[in-house]
Structure formats: C-alpha cells, structure tokens
Amino acid sequence: MSNHEVDAVIIGAGHNGLTCAAYLAMAGLNVRVVERRKVVGGAAVTEEFCPGFRNSVAAYTVSLLNPQIIADLKLADHGLRIVERRAQNFLPAPDRSYLLTGEGRTRQSVEKLSPQDAATIGAFSGELEAIADVLRQFVLRAPPNLVEGFGIGAMSEAFNALGTANILRRLSLEQQRNLLDLFTRSAGEMLDERFENDLVKALFGFDAIVGNYASPYAAGSAYVMLHHAFGEVNGKKGVWGHAIGGMGAITQAMARAARSHGVEIETDASVREVIVEKDRATGVILDNGETVRGKYVVSNVNPKLLYTRLVPEGALAGEFRTRISRWQNGSGTFRMNVALSALPSFTALPGPGDHLTAGIIIAPSLGYMDRAWHDAREFGWSRVPVVELLIPSTLDDSLSPPGQHVASLFCQHVAPELPGGKSWDDHRDEVADLMIATVDRYAPGFAGSVIGRQILSPLDLERQFGLLGGDIFHGALTLNQLFSARPMLGHADYRGPLRGLYHCGSGAHPGGGVTGAPGHNAARAILADHRALFA
C-alpha cells in the first residue's frame, strides 16, 4: 500500500472540484484531485456516442457558469469559447402557433399570441432580472451559517448575516415581497396571475421544472424559475449559449488551468473511504488500496453519498447521519443524445432558421407540465412528456459530419425509482422511443432521421456520474435545502461536521448547474482556515 501526502485532496474532478483545485493551487497549496471515472469533468463532458458524432453527455448548455470564475481561471486562454444561441427559446404548440424568444424577437412573438401579455412580459422579466441582479451577489459568498454558542465563529457569522441584510436592503419593499413569493409560492400561481396565453406561461414555467421533479404548481417551484435567471453569456444577462466542443470544453479548460498551477489530477481513482482520525478527516483510501493523506479533504460528491457511503458511520453524530440520510434527491430527468441525418422541420415553423439554435421546449402549457409530473408519479414516466431539444451542431460544426447533426434531449418527468419494483434497465429503450415520438409529433420525420442514440435513465445517471436518483443538482432546490440550509443548517459555510472536511459540490450553496460557484466558495473557506492555522 502506497501513501502520499498533500495539502488538499479533492474527491471528484467535476467542474466544481476542478474550480476548487485551481483556486487552492493558485494560492500555493499542493493539491491532488482523485476521480472515479476515466475522464475529468463529472457530468460536464463531451463524448463520441456514435461514430463521427460527439455531444455533451449530461450537462448540455451554458449560462450559469460564473463570469468571475471564467476570468480568474483564464479559461479563454485555456481554450474555452462560448457562443450565444441565435434565438433563445422556441415553443411550438399543437395548433401550429409558436413562441420564439431572444433579443429583438420576444415582444413581437408574444404580441401575435396575446397583446395583453406583450404589454406585461417586459415588466415581469424586468422584475425577475432586478431580483436576480441582487441575488447574484450571494453566489460567490457563503450564506450566513447558524452556529451554537457565542464565540469567534458566532461573531463572524453575525457579521456575515449583517452583510446579507445589507445586500437585501438594495431591494425595494415591493421587490422584497416578490422575493418572498419566489421563495415560497408556485411558479404556476404567479404566472397564472400575470399572463393569459399558455405558451407565454410555459416559457417561464419550464424553468421552474428543469431538473425539478415537481409540478409547476408545487410550492417553491418559483425559486427554481428564479435560479435559472441568474445566468449570462459573454456579459449578456439572461442569455444561454454553447461551449464550442461541448460541455467537456469547459472542464477540459478548467483541468488545464488547474494543472498549470501544479494540481495533480488522477483518473480511474475511486475513493473507498474517507479517513477519520480523532474527529478529523485526514485523507482518503482509494479502491486500489492507495492512501492519500491531506490537511484538507474536499468533497465534490452528493452530500448524501459522502456521508452514507464514504465517511465511516461511527465518525458522525447520530442526528447528523439521520438527517443527511433524508437529503432529498431526484430530478425526474431522462437524458438522451441522438445523431441525426437531417435537421428537424417543425409544423409550427417549417424549415431551417434561427429557431433551431434555440432551446426547443415541447411543453405547451402549465397543465401539460403538471400532467407529466402526475403521470410519472403514478406510472413511472410521463405518457406525454416534457422535452427540451437542443441542436448544438447548428452552432458548432465540430460535433457531427457535414450535413448531419447532433441533438440533446432533456426529458421530464420520469420517476427516479420506478413503482412496483420495476427496473430502468428493462424500460430504458421503451421510454427513449416515447421521447423521440413526442418530438416527432411536432416535427414529423424526426424519428426517421435518428441514426444513433445514447440513453441515460435516472439509474444510468447515478451509475455513471454519481447523480443519486439522477439528480442533476446534487439535491433538490427546495426551501429546506437552500442557502443556509444547504446541505444542512450549521454547515452552510462549506465545512463539514468533521474538522478538515469540506463541501465543494452542487450540494452546497448556491446549488446546481454548471456554475463553479461552490468550488470557488469552498476554496475561500479552506484558504481562510489554512491562513488561520499557518499564519
């Protein structure tokens, strides 16, 4: 058995683990990242899934990646290039009406559907953007952490809470009321109050259910809608884009940035156990028996996975282990990539055009989304599912052969675990056929153009990427799992219940999406502790 010692050992080379590693190394720490898979990137990877066809395997689009992190890590210098969609979203309806959004497009398109909604949508979008502008200031800072007793830690958190309050004071009273609504109410209720057209409601409602195994009428779904408003691409807020080369281009650039500062990244290195000695995490044991010791052990895996599978049971207080075992996971997500012989042509808007560069949302009403969720709860998957289709090869011709294309299908809702003891292994292809048929109803001929496909059920997402229940966020974005409660009250400062153990993944604030923010924030906490110990 060999032994190595570093300043920090990071479990998982997903985008947050790589971000954390780069920041620590830039500050002079000796860092080693150990990754279970044979490639870096976690769920943000690009692979050839059919001869000649490459695509982003799991994570599939760019907006939430924090611009400060892009700048600090000099990701552009390491090869990252992000391009904007030429249109933002395209929502076709069965009656051949449609909504097409983007700069210079949205109001005109809404006007055709509802003059009343066209007069309202600008104010509502502005309301979300104003709140998102203020909340963006919380993304790269730890939320207030509740601590017991009174001492240095409590005083520090009191100052943190004061800073939080000062940020929130920048919201007007009416904006604070709207923020309370967004944290507690359903997106469906808020949208029904403001709009009359189904497609306009669906435009915002889809953001409330992306990766969220819930109806748009579920309490708290409005926050998920707001979460997706934080993004920007190339300095333009609220815009979505594509990384040339797929999502793997982001994590490859991060890996190059980390290595340029001396980070050692080891793949095919699965962690068997976190070493705990005298109530302190002191390293990890790999499946091959190798021991890697470090002053700091940093986890980029789901908190439930960390504490129920990797940390020895006896090392944790019983109440902590019980509570973390109840950490809610499950995105209701079924993910596919398909190779296409030709571009689809939609009945609502036939032929090629900028709408094919957009996020194509097949979910024409809130009621449609609500029924999809109820179906999944009862039958295991939606009989009439929600599908977002992206065709990144319309923006990036490196992904497919000339004249052919690749498409990402992000499909909802499916049950993380099928009822009646059924296995996803037995129903994967059946549900994949249903998803393709759903698109074909809106774009006849689509099914016939599919010449290859890659299918990832919730079980596949868990096996391949460690996404428990297929949860793309490492834990549901519910009120009891957000901000100071992510992953648990008392541990929102990226520090675990054991000394030397830290959280840098999406199970920490500010949550899921390819943001890099938890990795950045965890590095700040580790460096603060390092300075305190070795100053």
C-alpha positions in Angstrom: 0.0 0.0 0.0 1.5 3.3 -1.1 1.0 6.6 0.8 1.0 10.2 -0.5 0.6 13.4 1.4 -0.7 16.7 0.0 -2.2 19.9 1.4 -5.7 19.2 -0.1 -7.2 16.1 -1.6 -10.3 16.6 -3.7 -12.8 13.8 -4.3 -14.2 14.2 -7.8 -13.0 16.0 -10.9 -16.3 17.6 -11.9 -16.3 21.3 -12.7 -16.6 22.4 -9.0 -13.8 20.1 -7.9 -11.6 21.4 -10.7 -12.5 25.0 -9.8 -11.7 24.5 -6.1 -8.4 22.8 -7.0 -7.3 25.7 -9.3 -8.1 28.3 -6.7 -6.2 26.4 -3.9 -3.2 25.8 -6.2 -3.1 29.5 -7.2 -2.8 30.3 -3.5 0.2 27.9 -3.2 -1.3 24.7 -1.9 -0.3 21.3 -3.0 -3.5 19.8 -4.4 -4.4 16.3 -5.7 -7.8 15.5 -7.3 -8.9 11.9 -7.5 -11.7 11.0 -10.0 -13.6 7.7 -10.2 -14.2 7.9 -13.9 -11.6 7.6 -16.7 -12.1 11.2 -17.7 -12.3 14.5 -15.9 -15.4 16.7 -16.0 -18.1 14.9 -14.0 -21.4 15.4 -15.7 -19.9 18.2 -17.9 -18.2 16.0 -20.5 -18.2 15.6 -24.3 -18.0 12.1 -25.8 -18.4 10.4 -29.2 -21.6 8.4 -28.7 -22.0 7.3 -32.4 -19.2 7.1 -35.0 -18.5 10.6 -36.1 -21.0 12.2 -33.7 -19.9 14.0 -30.4 -22.1 15.7 -27.9 -22.3 16.9 -24.3 -23.3 13.7 -22.4 -25.2 15.0 -19.4 -25.0 18.8 -18.8 -25.8 20.3 -22.1 -26.0 24.1 -22.2 -24.2 27.2 -20.8 -25.4 30.2 -18.9 -24.8 29.8 -15.2 -21.0 29.5 -15.4 -19.9 32.4 -13.3 -18.0 35.1 -15.3 -15.7 35.8 -12.3 -14.5 32.2 -12.4 -14.0 32.3 -16.2 -11.8 35.4 -15.7 -9.9 34.2 -12.6 -9.0 30.8 -14.1 -8.3 32.4 -17.5 -10.5 29.8 -19.2 -10.4 31.6 -22.5 -6.6 31.3 -22.5 -7.0 27.6 -21.9 -9.2 27.2 -25.0 -12.8 27.9 -23.8 -15.0 29.6 -26.3 -18.7 30.2 -25.7 -21.2 31.3 -28.4 -24.7 32.6 -27.9 -27.8 31.0 -29.3 -29.1 33.0 -32.2 -32.6 32.7 -30.7 -33.1 31.8 -27.0 -36.3 29.6 -26.8 -38.7 28.2 -29.3 -42.0 26.7 -28.0 -44.2 25.1 -30.7 -47.9 24.3 -29.9 -50.1 21.6 -31.4 -52.3 24.2 -33.1 -49.3 25.4 -35.1 -48.9 28.6 -33.1 -45.4 29.2 -31.5 -43.4 31.5 -29.3 -39.9 32.5 -30.3 -37.8 34.5 -27.9 -34.5 36.3 -28.0 -33.1 39.8 -28.5 -35.4 41.7 -30.7 -37.8 38.8 -31.0 -39.7 38.2 -27.8 -42.2 41.1 -27.7 -43.2 40.7 -31.3 -43.7 37.0 -31.0 -45.8 37.4 -27.8 -47.8 40.1 -29.5 -49.1 37.6 -32.0 -50.3 35.4 -29.2 -51.6 38.0 -26.7 -51.4 41.8 -26.9 -52.1 41.8 -23.1 -49.2 39.5 -22.4 -46.9 41.5 -24.7 -47.7 44.6 -22.5 -46.9 42.6 -19.4 -43.9 40.4 -20.2 -41.3 43.1 -20.2 -42.2 44.2 -16.6 -42.2 40.6 -15.4 -38.9 39.8 -17.0 -37.5 43.0 -15.6 -38.8 42.1 -12.1 -37.0 38.7 -12.2 -33.9 40.3 -13.6 -33.8 43.0 -10.9 -34.1 40.4 -8.1 -31.6 38.1 -9.9 -29.2 41.1 -10.1 -29.2 41.5 -6.3 -29.1 37.8 -5.6 -26.1 37.3 -7.9 -24.1 39.0 -5.1 -24.8 35.9 -2.9 -23.5 33.4 -5.5 -19.8 33.9 -4.7 -20.1 34.2 -1.0 -21.1 31.8 1.8 -24.6 32.3 3.3 -24.9 33.0 7.0 -24.1 29.8 8.9 -26.0 29.0 12.1 -23.7 28.1 14.9 -24.3 27.2 18.5 -22.9 29.2 21.5 -21.2 32.6 21.4 -17.6 33.0 20.3 -15.5 34.0 17.4 -17.4 31.8 15.0 -20.8 33.2 16.1 -19.5 36.8 15.8 -18.1 36.1 12.3 -21.5 34.7 11.2 -23.3 37.7 12.8 -21.2 40.0 10.5 -22.0 37.7 7.6 -25.7 37.9 8.3 -25.4 41.7 8.6 -23.8 41.8 5.1 -26.6 39.6 3.8 -29.1 42.0 5.2 -27.4 45.0 3.6 -27.5 43.3 0.2 -31.2 42.6 0.6 -31.8 46.2 1.5 -31.0 47.1 -2.0 -34.3 45.6 -3.0 -37.3 47.9 -2.7 -40.1 46.8 -0.4 -42.2 45.6 -3.4 -39.2 43.6 -4.7 -38.7 42.0 -1.2 -42.4 41.0 -1.4 -41.8 39.5 -4.8 -38.7 37.7 -3.5 -40.8 36.1 -0.7 -43.3 35.0 -3.3 -40.5 33.5 -5.4 -39.1 31.5 -2.4 -42.4 30.2 -1.2 -45.1 30.1 -3.9 -45.5 28.0 -7.0 -44.5 29.3 -10.4 -47.8 28.3 -11.8 -49.8 30.5 -9.4 -47.6 33.5 -10.1 -47.7 33.0 -13.9 -51.5 32.5 -14.0 -51.8 35.8 -12.2 -49.8 37.7 -14.8 -50.4 36.1 -18.2 -53.2 34.7 -20.2 -51.5 32.7 -23.0 -50.4 29.1 -22.4 -47.2 29.4 -24.3 -46.1 32.5 -22.5 -46.7 30.9 -19.2 -44.9 27.8 -20.4 -41.8 29.8 -21.3 -41.3 30.7 -17.7 -42.9 27.6 -16.2 -40.3 25.3 -17.9 -37.5 27.0 -16.0 -39.5 26.1 -12.8 -39.3 22.4 -13.5 -35.9 21.9 -15.1 -34.3 19.3 -13.0 -37.1 19.7 -10.5 -39.2 16.6 -10.0 -42.4 18.6 -9.3 -45.4 20.2 -10.9 -45.1 23.9 -11.8 -47.9 24.3 -9.2 -45.7 22.9 -6.4 -44.8 25.4 -3.7 -41.3 26.6 -4.1 -41.1 25.9 -7.8 -41.0 29.7 -8.4 -37.5 29.7 -6.8 -36.2 27.2 -9.4 -37.5 29.5 -12.1 -35.5 32.4 -10.4 -32.4 30.2 -10.1 -32.3 29.8 -13.9 -32.5 33.6 -14.3 -29.0 34.1 -12.7 -27.2 33.3 -15.9 -25.3 35.2 -18.5 -23.1 34.5 -21.5 -20.3 36.8 -22.7 -21.5 39.6 -20.5 -25.1 39.4 -21.6 -27.5 38.6 -18.7 -30.3 36.1 -19.2 -28.7 34.6 -22.3 -27.9 30.9 -23.0 -25.1 29.6 -25.1 -23.0 26.7 -26.2 -19.4 25.9 -25.5 -17.6 25.1 -28.7 -16.6 21.4 -28.4 -19.5 20.7 -25.9 -19.6 21.0 -22.2 -16.4 19.0 -21.9 -14.6 22.0 -23.3 -15.4 23.8 -20.0 -14.0 21.2 -17.8 -11.0 20.5 -20.0 -10.2 24.2 -19.8 -10.6 24.0 -16.1 -8.3 21.0 -15.9 -5.6 22.8 -17.9 -5.9 25.8 -15.7 -5.6 23.6 -12.5 -2.6 21.7 -13.9 -0.9 24.9 -15.0 -0.7 25.7 -11.2 0.6 22.3 -10.3 -2.6 20.4 -9.5 -2.2 16.6 -9.9 -5.4 15.1 -11.4 -5.7 11.3 -11.2 -8.5 9.5 -13.1 -9.7 5.9 -12.6 -9.1 6.5 -8.9 -12.3 5.8 -7.0 -12.5 6.6 -3.3 -13.4 3.8 -1.0 -13.4 5.7 2.3 -12.6 9.0 3.9 -10.0 8.5 6.7 -11.1 9.9 10.0 -8.7 10.2 13.0 -9.6 11.9 16.2 -12.7 13.6 14.7 -10.7 14.9 11.8 -10.7 14.0 8.1 -7.1 13.2 7.3 -7.2 11.7 3.8 -8.9 9.1 1.6 -8.3 5.4 0.8 -8.7 4.6 -2.9 -10.3 1.3 -4.2 -6.8 0.1 -5.2 -5.7 0.4 -1.5 -3.6 3.6 -2.0 -3.8 6.1 0.8 -3.8 9.9 0.0 -3.4 12.0 3.1 -4.1 15.7 3.3 -4.6 18.5 5.7 -8.0 19.2 3.9 -10.4 16.7 2.4 -12.7 18.3 -0.1 -15.8 16.5 -1.4 -17.3 17.2 -4.8 -19.9 14.4 -4.5 -23.5 14.5 -3.4 -23.7 15.1 0.4 -25.8 12.0 0.9 -23.3 9.9 -1.0 -20.4 11.4 1.0 -21.9 10.8 4.5 -23.7 7.5 3.9 -21.1 5.7 1.8 -17.7 7.3 2.2 -17.4 8.6 5.8 -17.3 5.8 8.4 -20.7 5.6 10.2 -19.1 5.8 13.7 -17.4 9.1 12.8 -20.6 11.0 12.6 -23.1 12.1 15.3 -26.3 10.0 15.0 -28.6 13.0 14.5 -26.4 14.3 11.7 -26.3 11.0 9.9 -30.0 10.5 10.3 -30.8 14.0 8.9 -28.4 13.7 5.9 -29.8 10.3 5.0 -33.1 12.2 4.4 -31.4 14.6 1.9 -33.9 14.8 -1.0 -32.7 13.8 -4.5 -34.3 13.1 -7.8 -34.7 15.4 -10.8 -37.2 13.4 -12.8 -34.8 13.5 -15.6 -34.3 11.2 -18.6 -31.3 12.3 -20.8 -30.7 11.4 -24.5 -28.3 12.3 -27.3 -29.2 11.5 -30.8 -27.3 11.5 -34.1 -29.5 13.0 -37.0 -29.3 12.6 -40.7 -31.0 15.9 -41.2 -32.4 18.9 -39.2 -36.0 18.6 -38.0 -38.7 20.7 -39.6 -41.4 21.8 -37.2 -45.0 22.0 -38.3 -45.4 25.3 -36.4 -42.4 26.9 -38.1 -41.2 24.7 -41.0 -37.7 24.6 -42.5 -34.3 25.8 -41.2 -33.8 29.0 -39.2 -32.5 30.6 -36.0 -35.2 28.8 -34.0 -33.2 25.6 -34.5 -30.3 27.1 -32.5 -32.7 27.8 -29.5 -33.8 25.7 -26.6 -36.8 24.0 -28.3 -39.3 23.3 -25.5 -42.1 20.8 -26.1 -44.4 21.6 -23.2 -47.1 24.0 -24.5 -48.8 24.7 -21.2 -48.5 24.6 -17.4 -51.3 22.0 -17.4 -49.2 19.8 -19.8 -46.3 20.0 -17.3 -48.5 19.3 -14.4 -50.0 16.2 -16.0 -46.5 15.0 -16.9 -45.5 15.1 -13.3 -48.6 13.3 -12.1 -48.1 10.6 -14.8 -44.6 10.0 -13.6 -45.7 9.7 -10.0 -48.4 7.1 -11.0 -46.9 5.2 -13.9 -43.2 5.8 -13.6 -42.9 8.1 -16.6 -45.0 10.7 -18.4 -47.1 9.3 -21.1 -47.0 12.8 -22.8 -43.6 14.0 -21.6 -41.8 17.4 -21.4 -38.8 17.5 -23.8 -36.3 20.2 -24.3 -34.4 19.7 -27.6 -31.1 21.4 -28.4 -29.2 21.0 -31.6 -25.7 22.3 -30.8 -24.4 21.3 -34.2 -26.3 24.3 -35.6 -23.7 26.5 -33.7 -20.7 24.1 -33.7 -19.9 22.1 -36.8 -17.2 20.2 -35.0 -19.7 17.9 -33.4 -21.0 16.0 -36.4 -20.2 15.1 -40.0 -21.1 17.7 -42.7 -24.8 17.9 -43.4 -25.7 15.9 -40.3 -26.4 16.9 -36.7 -26.5 16.0 -33.1 -29.3 16.8 -30.7 -29.6 16.8 -26.9 -33.0 15.7 -25.4 -33.6 16.7 -21.8 -36.8 14.9 -20.9 -39.2 15.0 -18.0 -40.9 13.7 -16.0 -39.7 10.2 -15.0 -39.6 8.7 -11.6 -36.1 8.3 -10.1 -37.2 4.9 -9.0 -39.9 3.0 -10.9 -43.0 1.9 -9.0 -43.7 -1.8 -8.4 -40.1 -2.8 -8.2 -39.6 -2.3 -11.9 -36.0 -1.5 -13.2 -35.0 1.2 -15.5 -32.8 -1.3 -17.2 -35.9 -3.1 -18.5 -37.7 0.1 -19.7 -34.9 2.4 -20.9 -35.5 1.8 -24.7 -39.3 1.9 -24.3 -39.1 5.4 -22.8 -36.5 6.5 -25.3 -38.8 5.6 -28.1 -41.6 7.6 -26.4 -39.3 10.7 -26.1 -38.4 10.6 -29.8 -42.1 10.0 -30.8 -43.0 13.1 -28.7 -40.7 15.3 -30.8 -41.9 13.6 -34.0 -45.5 14.8 -33.3 -44.2 18.4 -33.5 -41.6 17.8 -36.2 -42.8 14.9 -38.4 -39.9 12.9 -39.8 -37.7 13.5 -36.8 -37.9 9.8 -35.7 -36.8 8.7 -39.1 -33.8 11.0 -39.1 -32.4 9.4 -35.9 -29.4 7.2 -36.9 -27.9 6.7 -33.4 -28.8 7.4 -29.8 -27.3 7.5 -26.3 -29.8 6.9 -23.5 -29.4 7.8 -19.8 -32.2 6.9 -17.4 -32.0 8.2 -13.8 -30.3 4.9 -12.9 -27.7 5.4 -15.6 -27.1 9.0 -14.5 -26.5 7.6 -10.9 -24.2 4.8 -12.1 -22.1 6.9 -14.5 -21.9 10.3 -12.7 -22.9 9.7 -9.1 -26.1 11.7 -9.5 -28.2 10.0 -6.9 -31.7 9.4 -8.3 -30.5 11.1 -11.5 -30.5 14.4 -9.6 -28.6 16.9 -11.7 -28.4 19.4 -8.7 -26.9 17.0 -6.1 -30.1 17.7 -4.0 -33.4 19.3 -4.7 -33.6 23.1 -4.7 -36.4 23.2 -2.0 -36.6 25.7 0.7 -35.3 23.3 3.3 -32.2 22.6 1.1 -31.3 26.1 0.1 -29.0 28.9 1.3 -28.2 28.5 5.0 -29.8 25.0 4.9 -27.6 23.7 2.1 -26.6 21.0 2.8 -27.7 21.4 6.4 -28.1 24.2 9.0 -24.8 24.6 10.7 -22.8 23.5 7.7 -23.6 26.2 5.1 -20.0 27.5 5.3 -18.6 24.6 3.2 -17.2 23.0 6.3 -18.5 19.5 7.2 -19.1 18.1 10.7 -15.6 16.8 10.9 -12.6 19.1 11.1 -10.7 19.2 7.8 -13.7 18.1 5.7 -15.2 20.5 3.2 -18.1 20.5 0.6 -17.3 22.0 -2.8 -20.0 20.4 -5.0 -23.5 21.4 -6.0 -24.9 20.1 -2.8 -23.5 23.3 -1.2 -24.7 26.8 -1.8 -25.7 28.1 -4.3 -26.8 24.8 -5.7 -26.8 23.0 -9.0 -26.0 23.9 -12.6 -22.6 24.4 -14.2 -21.6 27.4 -12.1 -18.3 26.7 -10.5 -19.5 28.8 -7.5 -19.5 26.1 -4.8 -15.9 25.2 -5.8 -14.9 28.9 -5.6 -16.6 29.4 -2.2 -15.2 26.2 -0.7 -11.7 27.2 -1.7 -12.2 30.6 0.1 -13.2 28.7 3.3 -10.3 26.3 3.1 -7.8 29.1 2.5 -9.2 31.1 5.4 -8.7 28.1 7.7 -5.2 27.5 6.2 -4.2 31.0 6.9 -5.5 30.8 10.5 -3.5 27.6 11.1 -0.3 28.5 9.4 -0.1 32.3 9.6 
